[in-house]
Amino acid sequence: MENLTDDLMVKVKAISQGPNADLLRKLVDILYEREEEYFSPEDLAAIEEGIKEFERGEYITLEEYKKERGL
């Protein structure tokens, strides 16, 4: 079994070459720059719920969001 670092590197490399590369960079920057502040249990629960919603197809595209907001 691969160790955690190897597993993460494979995934990071794959994502960094796809359409979500900018989002990955922003998330990594946020986590990297935090010194003592980490996600609260509430933050983690909200993130987990968002992942579940995404997996169920409960999301809108950025274009749809902009259209709804008149951006």
N, C-alpha and C positions, 0 to 999 in steps of 0.2 A: 504493500500500500504506500502511496506517495505521502510525503509529509505535507504539512499545511502550507509551507512556503512554496513547494513545488506545485501543489494544486492551485494556489492563488496565482502564481506566475503564469501558468497555462491559461487560466481564465482571463487574467489581465491582458495578456498578449492578444488573445482572441478579441476581446472587447475593444482594445485600443486600435484595432484595425477595421472596426465596423462603424456603423452610423451613430453609436453611443459613445464614441471616443471622448467627445467634449464633456459629456455628463460624467463619465468615469474620472476624467481629470479634475473636475470640480469637486466631486465627492472625495477623492484621494487628498486633494489640497485641504479640504475642510478637516478631515481626520488627521492629516499630518501636522497641520498648524496648531491644533489644539494642544495646549500644554497640560492643563488639569481638568478642563471641562470635557466630559464625556456625555454620551446620550443618556438621558434619564430613562427609568423604566417606562415612563409614559411615551417618551420619544420612540423607544424601541417597539412598543406595542403599536404605535401609529404607523411606523415603518412596516412592521409585519403585516398589519391590516392592509396597507397600501399594496404590498406585494401580492397578497391574496386576491384583492380586487383586480389587480392587473392580470393575474393568472386566469381569473374568471372572465376577462374581457371587459371589465367595467372601467373603461377609461375613454378619454377623447384625445384626438391628435392635437398637436400644437397649433396646426392650422385652424381646427375647429374652435379651440380656445380663443385664438386671436379674433376669429370671426364673431364669436359670441360677445367678446369684449369691445369690439369695434377698433381693434388695434391694427 
